[in-house]
């Protein structure tokens, strides 16, 4: 998965989280990208996003 594909998939979740938590979507996407290797390691990024 490319970086752009990862962002396209996770962006809607990050925006929804931003609307509830007032934390910028980019601050949710960045750790998810790093922790999951841009989506290459399964659910690590999703788990990171859910923890916010």
BELDA-V238188 format. One record per pair of residues at least 24 apart in sequence whose ideal C-beta (glycine too) atoms are under 10 Angstrom apart, sorted by sequence separation. I is the first residue (numbers start at 1). J is the second residue. D is the distance in whole Angstrom. If there is no record, write none. Layout:
# BELDA-V238188
i->I j->J d->D
i->I j->J d->D
This chain:
# BELDA-V238188
i->25 j->49 d->10
i->28 j->52 d->6
i->7 j->32 d->10
i->27 j->52 d->8
i->6 j->32 d->8
i->7 j->33 d->8
i->10 j->36 d->9
i->6 j->33 d->6
i->10 j->38 d->10
i->10 j->39 d->8
i->23 j->52 d->6
i->3 j->33 d->7
i->6 j->36 d->8
i->9 j->39 d->7
i->6 j->37 d->9
i->7 j->38 d->9
i->21 j->52 d->6
i->6 j->38 d->5
i->7 j->39 d->9
i->13 j->45 d->10
i->17 j->49 d->6
i->20 j->52 d->9
i->5 j->38 d->9
i->6 j->39 d->4
i->13 j->46 d->8
i->16 j->49 d->10
i->17 j->50 d->9
i->4 j->38 d->10
i->5 j->39 d->7
i->6 j->40 d->9
i->18 j->52 d->9
i->1 j->36 d->9
i->3 j->38 d->5
i->10 j->45 d->7
i->14 j->49 d->7
i->17 j->52 d->6
i->1 j->37 d->9
i->2 j->38 d->8
i->3 j->39 d->9
i->9 j->45 d->9
i->10 j->46 d->8
i->13 j->49 d->6
i->1 j->38 d->6
i->2 j->39 d->9
i->9 j->46 d->10
i->13 j->50 d->9
i->1 j->39 d->4
i->10 j->48 d->10
i->14 j->52 d->9
i->1 j->40 d->7
i->6 j->45 d->8
i->10 j->49 d->7
